[in-house]
Amino acid sequence: MKKSDLLTELEKKFDYLPKREVERTLEKVLQFFSSNLAKGNRIELRDFGTFVLKLRKERLGRNPATGEQIKIGQKYFVHFKPGKKLKELINEE
């Protein structure tokens, strides 16, 4: 699902709100998540899951075009751990 698909679904669900207001609210939520993750804070949504930052250490890699070894510096990435109810929901048969 893309951001535009999510926005369309939210506009349908909240049809009593102006479309611009739904879009503005979604932008604020995403901006809030992004800024908190950038500060190193974790985001926990009960029954859905948790977003945390993890550090990927420096390592050696290869340039796929030339095969030359290159040094890849350390960097942070966002890790998502699904909550118990989400795991149960996606594993239902």
Backbone torsions as a table, in degrees:
resi	resn	phi	psi	omega
1	MET	NA	129.8	178.2
2	LYS	-90.7	167.3	179.3
3	LYS	-59.2	-39.3	-179.8
4	SER	-66.5	-35.3	176.5
5	ASP	-66.6	-42.4	178.0
6	LEU	-61.6	-43.7	179.0
7	LEU	-61.2	-42.9	178.4
8	THR	-61.6	-44.8	179.1
9	GLU	-63.7	-40.9	178.7
10	LEU	-66.6	-37.8	177.9
11	GLU	-63.3	-37.4	177.1
12	LYS	-67.0	-44.2	-177.1
13	LYS	-67.2	-40.7	-179.4
14	PHE	-107.1	56.9	-176.0
15	ASP	-66.5	-15.0	178.4
16	TYR	-82.2	-8.1	176.9
17	LEU	-101.5	147.7	175.2
18	PRO	-63.2	144.2	-178.2
19	LYS	-56.9	-38.4	-179.1
20	ARG	-63.3	-36.3	179.7
21	GLU	-68.8	-39.7	177.6
22	VAL	-63.7	-44.0	179.6
23	GLU	-63.6	-44.1	179.8
24	ARG	-62.2	-41.2	179.7
25	THR	-65.1	-44.8	177.9
26	LEU	-60.3	-43.4	178.4
27	GLU	-60.3	-41.7	-179.8
28	LYS	-66.1	-40.5	178.5
29	VAL	-63.6	-46.7	179.6
30	LEU	-64.6	-38.5	178.2
31	GLN	-66.3	-40.5	177.8
32	PHE	-61.5	-46.3	178.2
33	PHE	-60.5	-48.3	-177.5
34	SER	-60.6	-46.9	-177.1
35	SER	-67.6	-36.5	178.6
36	ASN	-70.1	-38.9	176.3
37	LEU	-65.2	-38.9	179.2
38	ALA	-63.5	-29.1	177.6
39	LYS	-81.1	-7.2	-179.7
40	GLY	93.6	5.4	179.0
41	ASN	-79.0	150.1	174.6
42	ARG	-94.9	151.8	178.8
43	ILE	-118.4	118.9	-178.6
44	GLU	-116.5	119.4	176.7
45	LEU	-111.0	105.2	-175.5
46	ARG	-51.1	137.5	179.0
47	ASP	70.0	-8.3	177.9
48	PHE	-106.2	-59.4	179.3
49	GLY	163.2	-175.3	-176.4
50	THR	-129.8	136.1	174.6
51	PHE	-108.0	126.6	177.9
52	VAL	-137.7	158.3	174.9
53	LEU	-91.7	138.9	174.5
54	LYS	-129.0	151.5	-178.8
55	LEU	-99.3	125.5	174.2
56	ARG	-95.3	119.7	-174.7
57	LYS	-69.8	162.1	176.8
58	GLU	-60.7	143.4	-178.1
59	ARG	-155.0	170.2	175.1
60	LEU	-97.1	139.0	177.3
61	GLY	-134.4	-173.7	179.2
62	ARG	-127.9	141.9	172.0
63	ASN	-76.1	116.9	-176.1
64	PRO	-64.4	-25.6	-179.1
65	ALA	-75.9	-39.6	-174.7
66	THR	-110.4	-17.8	-177.1
67	GLY	81.0	0.0	-178.8
68	GLU	-70.4	140.1	177.0
69	GLN	-73.9	137.1	177.8
70	ILE	-132.2	155.1	178.6
71	LYS	-92.4	126.2	178.1
72	ILE	-106.9	119.8	-176.8
73	GLY	-71.2	165.8	178.5
74	GLN	-69.9	150.0	178.0
75	LYS	-157.9	158.7	178.3
76	TYR	-91.4	150.1	173.9
77	PHE	-139.6	158.1	-179.5
78	VAL	-90.2	128.3	178.2
79	HIS	-112.3	133.3	177.6
80	PHE	-112.3	128.2	175.8
81	LYS	-116.2	114.5	-177.8
82	PRO	-66.6	148.0	177.5
83	GLY	-78.9	169.3	-176.0
84	LYS	-59.5	-46.2	-178.1
85	LYS	-66.7	-36.3	177.7
86	LEU	-65.8	-42.2	177.9
87	LYS	-60.6	-43.8	179.6
88	GLU	-63.5	-41.9	-178.0
89	LEU	-64.0	-43.6	-177.0
90	ILE	-77.7	-16.6	180.0
91	ASN	-100.6	6.0	175.5
92	GLU	-66.6	148.3	178.3
93	GLU	-114.7	NA	NA
